[in-house]
Amino acid sequence: MTEQAGKPFLYVVVCAAGIAADVGELITAAQQRDWEVGVIATPVAANGFFDTEAVGAQTGRPIRSAWRTPGDPRPFPPPDAVVAAPVTFNTVNKWAAGLADTLAVATLCEACGLGVPVAALPCVADALATHPAYRDSLVRLRGMGVRFGERYTGDPGEDGVRPEFGWERALDLLDRG
């Protein structure tokens, strides 16, 4: 599992939302745009929200969800950019508050502190999106330079069909930077 010379490295932070099952679409799109990819998942997301074995095979790297011990080598190089998708209500609020209680949230906090470009695709229900803490968190994170795509609820449209998540939007947000 060696880095391919010259390719930028993208961290993909995956949270526990049903749409996470399709995170392979984001990885494919990133690889087509010449990114190397490493996935960091919240502990809940890594425990059944997506096929960690398939995603690990797709990236050629282990899925990370816990901190390494001090003697362990770093499994990923430093990121050139980070995408949080899907990012949930819980993670958005912890991230904005600096509550780095998981590797996933700590990674997001650190990326902002290092000036690494970060794009986020929220997957948040309408009822939660009205909560003042969520709205305040978006303002704070945008002020820190995080680029947000439109919020996805997963609710079916009038035709009864759920809209596409639009994984590539995260990569487009990084490109505009």
C-alpha positions as CSV (number, residue, x, y, z in Angstrom):
1,M,0.0,0.0,0.0
2,T,2.3,2.7,-1.2
3,E,1.3,6.2,-2.3
4,Q,1.3,6.8,-6.0
5,A,3.9,9.5,-6.7
6,G,2.5,12.9,-7.3
7,K,-1.2,12.2,-6.5
8,P,-2.9,14.4,-3.9
9,F,-4.3,12.5,-0.9
10,L,-8.0,12.9,0.1
11,Y,-9.4,12.0,3.4
12,V,-13.1,11.0,3.3
13,V,-14.8,11.2,6.6
14,V,-18.0,9.1,6.7
15,C,-20.7,9.4,9.3
16,A,-23.6,7.2,10.3
17,A,-26.4,8.0,7.8
18,G,-28.1,5.5,5.5
19,I,-26.7,7.1,2.4
20,A,-23.2,6.1,3.6
21,A,-23.8,2.7,2.0
22,D,-23.0,4.4,-1.3
23,V,-19.7,6.1,-0.3
24,G,-18.0,4.0,-3.0
25,E,-19.4,6.5,-5.5
26,L,-17.5,9.3,-3.9
27,I,-14.3,7.2,-3.9
28,T,-14.7,6.3,-7.5
29,A,-15.3,9.9,-8.5
30,A,-12.2,11.0,-6.5
31,Q,-10.0,8.3,-8.0
32,Q,-11.2,9.4,-11.5
33,R,-10.1,12.9,-10.6
34,D,-6.7,11.5,-9.7
35,W,-6.9,11.5,-5.9
36,E,-5.5,8.8,-3.6
37,V,-8.2,8.2,-1.0
38,G,-8.2,7.1,2.7
39,V,-11.5,6.7,4.6
40,I,-12.0,7.7,8.2
41,A,-15.4,6.7,9.7
42,T,-17.2,7.5,12.9
43,P,-17.3,4.3,15.0
44,V,-21.1,3.9,14.4
45,A,-20.7,4.4,10.6
46,A,-17.9,1.7,10.6
47,N,-20.2,-0.7,12.4
48,G,-22.6,-1.5,9.6
49,F,-23.5,1.7,7.7
50,F,-21.2,0.8,4.7
51,D,-19.3,-2.1,3.5
52,T,-15.9,-1.5,5.1
53,E,-14.3,-4.5,3.4
54,A,-15.4,-3.3,-0.1
55,V,-14.3,0.3,0.6
56,G,-11.0,-0.9,2.0
57,A,-10.4,-2.9,-1.2
58,Q,-11.4,0.1,-3.4
59,T,-9.0,2.4,-1.7
60,G,-6.3,-0.2,-1.0
61,R,-6.1,1.1,2.6
62,P,-7.7,0.1,5.9
63,I,-10.7,2.0,7.1
64,R,-9.8,4.1,10.2
65,S,-12.2,4.7,13.0
66,A,-10.0,4.7,16.1
67,W,-6.7,6.3,17.0
68,R,-3.5,4.5,16.4
69,T,-1.2,3.8,19.3
70,P,2.0,5.9,19.5
71,G,4.2,3.2,18.1
72,D,2.0,2.4,15.1
73,P,3.0,3.9,11.8
74,R,0.7,6.4,10.2
75,P,-1.6,4.6,7.8
76,F,-2.3,7.7,5.6
77,P,-0.1,10.5,4.5
78,P,-1.2,14.0,5.5
79,P,-4.3,15.2,3.6
80,D,-4.3,17.6,0.7
81,A,-8.1,17.9,1.2
82,V,-10.8,16.4,3.3
83,V,-14.4,15.6,2.4
84,A,-17.0,14.9,5.1
85,A,-19.8,13.0,3.4
86,P,-22.3,12.2,4.6
87,V,-21.9,14.5,7.6
88,T,-24.6,14.2,10.3
89,F,-26.2,16.6,12.7
90,N,-24.2,15.2,15.6
91,T,-20.9,15.4,13.8
92,V,-21.5,19.0,12.5
93,N,-22.3,20.2,16.1
94,K,-19.4,18.3,17.7
95,W,-17.0,19.6,15.0
96,A,-18.1,23.2,15.4
97,A,-17.7,23.0,19.2
98,G,-14.3,21.3,18.9
99,L,-15.5,18.1,20.7
100,A,-12.9,15.8,19.1
101,D,-14.1,12.6,20.8
102,T,-13.7,10.4,17.8
103,L,-10.9,10.1,15.2
104,A,-13.4,11.4,12.6
105,V,-14.3,14.6,14.4
106,A,-10.7,15.1,15.5
107,T,-9.6,14.8,11.9
108,L,-12.1,17.5,10.8
109,C,-11.0,19.8,13.6
110,E,-7.4,19.3,12.8
111,A,-7.9,19.8,9.1
112,C,-9.4,23.2,9.7
113,G,-6.6,24.2,12.0
114,L,-4.0,23.2,9.4
115,G,-5.7,25.1,6.6
116,V,-6.5,22.0,4.6
117,P,-9.5,22.5,2.3
118,V,-12.6,20.8,3.7
119,A,-15.9,20.2,1.9
120,A,-19.0,18.8,3.6
121,L,-22.2,17.3,2.4
122,P,-24.7,17.3,5.3
123,C,-27.3,14.6,5.6
124,V,-29.7,16.1,8.2
125,A,-33.4,15.8,8.6
126,D,-35.6,18.9,8.4
127,A,-36.5,18.8,12.0
128,L,-32.9,18.7,13.1
129,A,-31.9,21.4,10.7
130,T,-34.1,23.9,12.5
131,H,-32.3,23.4,15.8
132,P,-30.4,26.6,16.7
133,A,-27.2,24.7,17.6
134,Y,-27.1,23.2,14.0
135,R,-27.6,26.6,12.4
136,D,-25.0,28.2,14.7
137,S,-22.6,25.3,13.9
138,L,-22.9,25.9,10.1
139,V,-22.1,29.6,10.6
140,R,-19.1,28.8,12.7
141,L,-17.8,26.1,10.3
142,R,-18.3,28.3,7.3
143,G,-16.3,31.0,9.1
144,M,-13.5,28.5,9.5
145,G,-13.5,28.0,5.7
146,V,-15.6,24.8,5.4
147,R,-17.4,24.6,2.1
148,F,-20.9,23.1,2.4
149,G,-23.0,21.5,-0.2
150,E,-26.8,21.6,0.0
151,R,-28.3,19.6,2.8
152,Y,-29.7,16.2,1.9
153,T,-32.7,14.8,3.9
154,G,-33.2,11.6,2.0
155,D,-36.9,12.4,1.9
156,P,-38.7,11.2,-1.3
157,G,-39.9,13.8,-3.7
158,E,-43.5,14.3,-4.8
159,D,-42.9,11.4,-7.2
160,G,-42.0,9.1,-4.3
161,V,-38.4,8.8,-5.4
162,R,-35.5,9.7,-3.2
163,P,-33.2,12.2,-4.9
164,E,-29.6,11.4,-5.7
165,F,-27.1,12.3,-3.0
166,G,-24.7,13.9,-5.5
167,W,-21.4,12.7,-4.1
168,E,-19.4,14.5,-6.7
169,R,-20.6,17.9,-5.3
170,A,-18.0,17.5,-2.6
171,L,-15.2,17.3,-5.1
172,D,-16.6,20.2,-7.0
173,L,-16.6,22.3,-3.8
174,L,-12.9,21.5,-3.4
175,D,-12.2,22.5,-7.0
176,R,-13.7,25.9,-6.6
177,G,-11.2,26.7,-3.9
